[in-house]
Amino acid sequence: MLKTILFPTDFSEVSFKALDVFEKLRLAGAEKVILLHVVDQRNFHIMEDYAYANTKELEKQSMDYAKSELEKMAQKVKEQGFTVVPKVVMGVPVQEILKEQKEDEVSLIVLGSHGRSNLAEMFLGSVAEKVVRKCTKPVLVVKR
């Protein structure tokens, strides 16, 4: 039964487009949406290694920005009649998505087909492609 949806977002245009499918999922029995944004820690490691920068303030700003954006998105999802759990974590996106789908009783993962990754995997998107391959739950991929 479709109860809980995990919706990882990178705040890209296709992520907002994916919100359009939620109404149909609610009609199919979905009640709860876990909104997940992963601040990619690898970006900060690169800055520390090559720019010799202290990244603590940048990390805090990134987390604060993500929380603010996720709250805006959460409000839109709440208006569709869902219980919403917003989560912002620091880590590697694919690993954190896979971890989340195991920790919560997720029925379905909804992903955008393209996000902010480079063009190397332009047909599906690197994060979406890896999640589809590695996750144990059904995945709905919303095309651009």
N, C-alpha and C positions, 0 to 999 in steps of 0.2 A: 504494500500500500504506500502511496505517495504521501508522506507527512512532512519531511524536512528537506529543504533545498539548501545546498551549499552554493553560494554565488561568489567566487573569487573575482575581484575587480581590480583593474589598474587605472580606472577612471578614464579610459580611452572612449572614443566615440562609440565603438562597437559594444562596449560595456553598457552604455546607456541605452543602446538599441536593444540589448538583451532583456532589459526590464519590460519590454513590450510583451514577452511571452509569459510573464508571471501571472497575468489575469487568467489565462487558460489553465495554468498549472493549479491555481487556486480552485478553479471550477472542477479540476480533476482530484481534489482532496488535499492539496498541499496546505499546511497551516503555518509553517514556520520557515523563515529564511535566515540563514546565517550569512551575513555579508562579511567577506574576508578581504582585507587588503594586506599584502605583504610588502613591507619596505625592504627592498633588496639590499642585504648587508654587503654583498660583493662590491657594490658601487663605492661604499665607504672604504673598504679595504684597498681598492685601487687608488683612491685619493690619498690614503695614508702612505701607500708604497711609493707612488710616483710624484705626488705633490708635497709630500712631507707635511701634510695638513693635520691639524687636530680636528677630527670629524665629530666630536661629541655634540657641538652646537648644531651642526648640520643634521645629525641624526635626530636630535630633538625637534628641529624645525620640520623635518620630513614626517615624523610621527604626528606632530600637531596638525600639520596640513592634512594628512591622511585621515585623522580622526574627524576633522571638520568636514571634509568631502564625504566621508562615509555617513556622517549624520544627515547630510542633505539627501543622500541616496536612500538612507533608511526611512526618512520621512515619506518619500515617494512610494516605497514598498508598503509602509504602514497604511497609507491611504488606499491601497488595494485590498486591505483586510487581513494582512499577515501579522503574525508576531515576528519581530525582527530582533536579531542579535548581531550588533556590529562588533567586529573584531579587527584590530590592527596589530600586527606582529612584525618583528624584525627577523629576517631569515632569508632563505633561498625559496623563491616562489613555489616551484614544483614540490619541494620537500614539505613545505608548510601546508600546501593544499592537500597532499596525500596524508599528512599527519592529521589534519582536521577531519577529513572524511572518515578516518578510523575512530577518532575520539568521540565524535558526536554521531548519533544514529542518523546518518544522512541517507535519504532515499534517492536523491538525484543531485548531480552536479551540473550547473548551468555555466557555460563558458562562452566568451566571445571568441571568434575565430582568429582575430588579429588584435594584438595589443601594441605595446610600445617596444617590442623586441626588434632586433635588426631584421633585415630583409632575407637573411639566410634561409629561413623557413617560411617563405611568404605565402604559401598556400593555406596553411592552417595556423601558423604561429607557433613558436618554439614551446611556450609554456603549455598551450592547449594540446599540442601534439604529444608532449611527454605525459601530461595528465591522462589523456585518452589511452595511451599505451600502458600506463602503470597503475591506474586506479582500479579498485575492486567494485565500485558502484557505477550505475548507469550514468552516462554523460550526454547532455544535450548541448550541442555546439551551435551557436547562433552565428550565422554568416553575416559578413559585413554588409 
